[in-house]
Amino acid sequence: MNSLFDRPMLISSIELEGILNPESLEARYSDRLKGTWSVSKRGNIAILPIHGVISRFDSWLNWLRGGTATEDVARDFTAAQENPEIKAVILDFDTPGGDARAIHECAEMIRSSKKPVIAYVGGQCASGGLWWASACDEIIVDKTAELGSLGVVFGYRATDTKTIEIVSANAPKKRIDPASDAGKLEIQQRANDLESVFIAKVAEYRGLDIEKVKSDFGQGGMMIAEKAISVGMADKLGSLEGLIKDLQAKHKNVYGATMGLKTDLRALVSGKDDSEVEAAFKHLGYVPETAGGTPDIKKIKADAMAAGKLEGEAETKAAEQVRIAQIMEKAQIAKVSNPAFMAELLTLTPEEAGKKILDTQADAAASQEIFSTVNPMSTGRENPLVADAKKRAEV
């Protein structure tokens, strides 16, 4: 942002202030969601900002003014929907509205979301912004937020420059004169028709009567938060940070924390409860099959700590995740059920683990201690388990 100061700017002080200062407050830093233009990520919650004037397409001027492009919202919202790590989406509104084109299409996309979508209004949510917010599952507002401006405006700029145009005989309304009575009536009808769609969709999304929306939603004016809640335009007061925490608590993963390789390994070696360790094993892809009951979880942790190979407290990289996954896959196919043997495999490379499995099976093909299922080899044919394991070991 400092780079803005090393060049001349042709912009009002108010607009420049809007660019330099954030418009909604988050108490913690958020990471950018991969594959998106503006979505930030807090754990498994995506936050998509709808700030500034809404335009149909993106442009340098729109970016400079801190605006939002409908095409970017559609792309980013789709990316959040398709990301398996994201469990809920927050649309963070502070917008006066803008271009009506594609607003309805984008609202329908929000409405059809398979994941929870919550609107948060920290500043302003007007006109087209209100259309989008109404399509969300819930609208949370700051106590000072403003909502409304439900209506349509067509604007024509008067100019001294005169252009001469010849219009075909069957298209007199193609170039109407907004200064004439007939022209005004035509434009008024178009505005009314579009407003009818706007009001009907807001009523549908909010579960209200069309007449109630017409009479109680300000008739084009703006309402402060609590009044907007009282008429059904919004749902309740709250903060962005509070909403993030609520959604994170509601959408916890398997054993009550953000899952990940580092967390899983830490559960295996740092004295977690047996239920948490079992959940970590499942998340890693290892589900032991034993004839003699559940694995000895305490022994697994003790062996892993003694070996000193599972560095659950250290930062793990993508290569480590691949290594663990490949070993778990080999162990799963071979139906490894001995906890000590499993802990030993986790200290090896995938190639070493595959060889270890084959060597151990060859040495103790009849032993149930290491493999839960070992087919006898008395038929003279190669054990299908061994054949499958060899293929996996070669990968």
N, C-alpha and C positions, 0 to 999 in steps of 0.2 A: 504493500500500500504506500510505502514511502516514495516509490517511484513516481507517484502522482505529482510530487512537489518539484520534480526536476524538469518540468515542461510547462509552457503557458496553457492556461485553461480558460475556455469561453463558457462559463457556467455560473449560475447564481450562487450566492453564499449558502442559501438554504439547501439547494440540491447537493452542493459539495459536502455540506455537513451530513446529509443523509448517506452519502457514499462512505464517508470516513468513520461513522459511528455505527456499531451494530444496533439492530432494532429489536432484538429479543434476547433475553438473558438466559445463559446456561451457566451453572456454577462450575461445570467441569468441561475440559477440552473434549471435543468429539472428533473421531477419525472420519475421513471421507469414505463413503461406501464405494467400493470398487465398481467401476463401469458406469458411474453417474457423474453428472455435471455439478450438482449442488447438494446432494443428499449426504448428511452426516450420520454417523453410526455410534450409538451408545449401547454397548453390549449387543443385545439382539433386537434393539429398537431403532428404526430408521426415522430420521427427521428431515422432512422436505420443506424448505422455506418457500412461501408464496409472498414475496416482498415487492413493494413498489408497483408501478403501473403494469398491468397485464397486456402483453402484445401477442399477436398470433404467431409470429416467427421471431427468432432470435436475430439480434443485430449488434453491432459495436455500440451504437447509441443506446440501445436498450440496456446493455451490460453497464455502460458508463453511468447511466442514471439509476442503476440499482434495481432495474425492473425484472419482471418474470415473463418468460416466453411460454406459451401454452405447449408448443412442441417439445420444449425441454422438460416441462412437468410430466407430459405423457411418457416420454422416454425414461425419465428417472423413476417415475412411479412404477412402471413396468419392471424395471430392473430390481426394485425393492421387492416387488411381488414374486419375482422368479428366484430371488436369493434365498436358499434354504435356511440361512442363518438368521434371517429377519423374521420375527414373530408378530410384529405390529408396526404400524406406520403412523407418525404424527405429521399432519400438515400444519405448519407454523405460519399463521396469517398476519400480515400487516400490509394491507393493500387497499387502494381506493377503487379497485376494479380496473376496467380497461376495455380492450377490444372484445366485442361479443362473439366474434367468429370462433368456432370450435369449443366454446365454453360448455355447451350442452354435451357434446361428445366426450369431453374430458370428465365432466361430472358423472356421466353414465359409467365411465371406466372406474371412477372412484367408488361408485355405488355397488358395482359388481365385484368388488375386491373379495378375495377368499380369506384375507387376513384382516384383523381389526384395523380400522382407520379412524383416528381421533383428530378433530380439528382443535387447534389452540389459537386463541386470539389474544395477543399481548398489546396490540395497538389498535389497528383499524381493520375491519373486514366489511367492505362495502361492495355493493352491486355484484359484479361477476365473481368477486371473492366470496360473497355470501352464497351465491349459487353453488360453488364448489364445497364450501363448508357445510351447507345443508345436506350434501350428499354423503357426508361422513357419518359414522355410527353415533358420534357424540360430539358436542361442541363445548369446550372448556374455555372460560374467558377470565382475563385479569379484571380486577375490580374497576379499572379505569378504561377498559376497552370500549370501543365504539363499533356498533354493528348496524347495518341497514342499507339505505339507498337502493331499495328494491324497486327498480324501474328501468326505463330505456330512454336514452337521449340520442337524437340525431342532430349533428351540428353542421352548419354551412357557414363558411367564412365569406363575408361580403368583401368585394374587391373592386377597385377602380379599373382593373384591367379587363377589357371586354374581349371575349372570344366568340367568333361567329361559327355556328354549327348548323348543318342542314340535317334534320332528322327525317327518317323515312315516314311515309304517310300513315302506316298502320302502327306506329310506335310513338304516339304523342307524349306518353308518360316516361319515355326514355330520358328525356332532358326536361324535367319539370322545373318550374321557377319557384323556389321556396318563398319568394317575396309575394307571390300571388296567392289569392284565397284558395284557388283550386290546388295549387302546389302544396300549400300548407295542409290542406285536408288529406292529400295523398300521403304525405310524410307522416302525418298524425296517425293515419290508419296503419301504416307499417310499424310505427312505434308501439301502438296498442296491440297489434297482433303478436309482436315479439314479447311484449310484456306479459301477455296471456300465457305464453309458453313458460316464461320465467316464473310467474306466480304459481302455475299449476305444478311445476316440478318441485319448487320449494315446499309447497303444501304436501306433495306426495312424499318427499324425503323426510319431512318433519312429522308426518302422520297427522296433519291438521286439515281442517276444512278450507277450501279455497277462499270462501267469504271471510273467514277469520284472518287469513293472511292479508287479504285486501284491506281489512278494516284496522287490524291491530299491529301490523308490522311497520308502522310509521309512514305509509303512503309516500315513500321516496325519501323520507327523512332518516336521521341517524338516532340511535338509542344507546345510552350508556349501559354497561353490563347488566346490572341488576334489573333494570327495566326490560331489557331484551330477554332475560331469563323469565320474567313474570309473564310475558306474552307468548313464550314458547319458541322464541327465535334462537335461544341458546339453552344449555342444560344446567351448568353450575359454574361457580367460581373456582379458580385454581391457578397454579403457576406452571410454567413450562417444566422447570426442574422437578416439581412435585409430580407432574404427569408422567415424566420419564421414569421416576422411581416407582410409581404405582404400576406402570406397565411392565417394568422389569420384574417386579415382585410377582405379578400375575402370570407372567409367561416364563417362569423359571424352567430350566431344562431338567434332565433326568433326575439328578439328585440334589436339586436346590441351588445350583450355582451355574455360572457360565461354563459350559463344557469346553474342553480343549485338551490337547495332548499333555500340556504342562500340568493341568489340573488332574487329569487322569493318573499320570505317573506319580504325582504327589500323593494322591489317595492311596496308591499301592504301598508306599514306603514310609508315610509319615504318621502312622498311628490313627488313621481314620476308622470309623465304625465299619463292621463287616458289610452292612448294607450298602455303604458308600463305595467300598472296594468292589463289591459285586457289580454295582452299577458302572463303575469305571471299567471293569473288564468287558462288560457288554458293549459299552461305547467304543472300546478299542476293537471290537469285533470278535472277542474270544468268549465263547459260551461253553464251558467244560461239560462233557458228557461222562458221567461216572456211574459205575454199577454200585459203588459203595457209598453213595451219598454226596454231599457237597464238599468242595475242596477245603483243605485246611488253610484258611485265609491267613491266620497268624503265621503259619510256616512259610507261606508265599512271601509275606512281608519280611520275615526274618532272613530268609535266603537271599532276597533281593538286596536288603541292606548289607548283609555280610559280603556279598559279591561286590558291592560298591559300584555297580555298573548303571543302575537306574538313577540318574541324577534328576530326581523329581523337582528339586529346588532350582535347577538351572534353566535358563531360557533354551527352548528347543526350537530347532529350525525345520524347514519343510523336509529336508533330507531325513531327519530323525523320524518325522511322522511317517514317511514312506517306509523307512526301515521297520518300524514297529508294525505297520499295517501288513507288510509282506510276511513278516514272521508269524503274526497272528493268523493270517490266511493259511499258511502252511500247517500250523498247529491245528487249526480248525479242521482242515481236510484230513489230517492224520488222526483226529479225535484225541488229541493229547489231553490227559486228565490228571496227570501227576503234578501237583503244585511246584515241587522242587525242580522238576524237569522243565516246566514252563518258565520258571524264573531264570533257569540256566540259559534257555533259548533266547530270552530277551536281552542277554548280554552279548549275543553274537551278531554277525552280519546275516542278511537273509540267505546268502549262499552257504555260510557255515551252519546256520540253523537247519537248512534243508538236508545237508550232508549228515548232520548230527541225528536228525530224525530217521534217515535211512539206515545209518550205522546201528543205531539203537534197536530199530525194528529187526534188523538182520541178526543181532546178537540175542535178542529176547523176543522172538516172534510170538511166543505163546503167553507172554506175561501180561496180565491185566493191570499191573501196577503203573505201566507207562502208557499203554494204549487201551482205551475202553473197548475197542473192537479190533481183533486181529483174526483174520480168516486163516484156518489151517492150510498148510501148503502141501498136504499129503496127496492132493489130486494130481500133482505133477505140473499144474499150470501156475503161471506167475500170479502171486497174490495181487488182486486188482488194486488194493490200497497202496501197495508198494509201487505199482506201475503209475498210479495217479500221483503219488508223492514225487517219483522221479521226474515226471513232466513238470511239476511245479518247481522242483529244485533247479531245473534247467532254465527257468525264466529269468 
